[in-house]
Amino acid sequence: MSRPAAAGSAAPTTMRAIVVTRPGGLDALEIKDVPVPLRKPGWVRIKVRAFGVNESEVTTRRGESDAEVTYPRIPGIEGVGVVDEADADSGLRPGQQVATMMGGMGRSYDGAYAQYVTVPAGQVIPFETSLPWDVVGALPEMFQTAYGSLTRGLDLKAGQTLLIRGGTSTVGLSAATMAREIGATVISTTRHAERADELRAMGVDHPVVDDGHLAEEVRALVPEGVDAALELVGCTVLPDTFRCVRVHGTVCFTGALAGGWAIPDFTPFVIPNGVRLTSYAGAATDLPARVFQQQLQAIADGRLKAPVAKIYRGLEQVRDAQADVESGTMPGKHVVLLDD
């Protein structure tokens, strides 16, 4: 049984939040005064300082998510801030810097588009950093997905070659910097030749323009095929991605930016002889606090880059942030910064 809760200064009784009462366009994102969420035993209340804006929240706003999402709902699958209230035996203290993400947040229960959020203690990641909140706010979901894909999904090692298909996405950019930190050679894709320099700036060794047919160009760079491929574009290009990978190499399916989540009339023989296929969805627990702390330090030291596209100030600019995410014209993470 949890001991009595530890709390910081008394939270107000109401807060400002973005609420989606019914699916719709950008006007469905309404700023409302709502009660500050009460914390259940085993949960943590966080005072939100910043949060990333993701495709998942655009999908929730449109009403295109699965049955897990109900309305009205405060969106937001990730956030960073400080502990406001926690169980005394949770190991978390008021005022401590923390990150949280996923686990139904912003979908089956209210998320981080608000001044306060409550989440299960198991998905809270403590950290210490002097980096600004707008930088830290870009990282949780992006780093968790990239790190989980490279480690749990691909078991990437130093000296190996990695293909990232969907390289200018936030996860793709993060994966490139992490893979370089691991010591891998990175080939990464973009649909637009003018974005090749953006990939190089994130540490990509070989930017490649993706016209839907990569195998020949990748094999020109790595004749035997790459050791690992991170698939972020989707099943529409997956057969071509298979052809880029060596025998006993691995493809990890993590995302479907082009919308193809399934292979029609799937047959295992679409996978070339000896090539391995896995997937990664993951959870907050796949990003250990130790690893997140190391990544923060690597950013502070200049060894790792946080691909931030734009910073928005206050809940009033959430509509602008979602509009920019929908446009897809600015690679990197869109982050909303809240006032103290």
Disulfide bonds with the S-S distance in Angstrom:
none
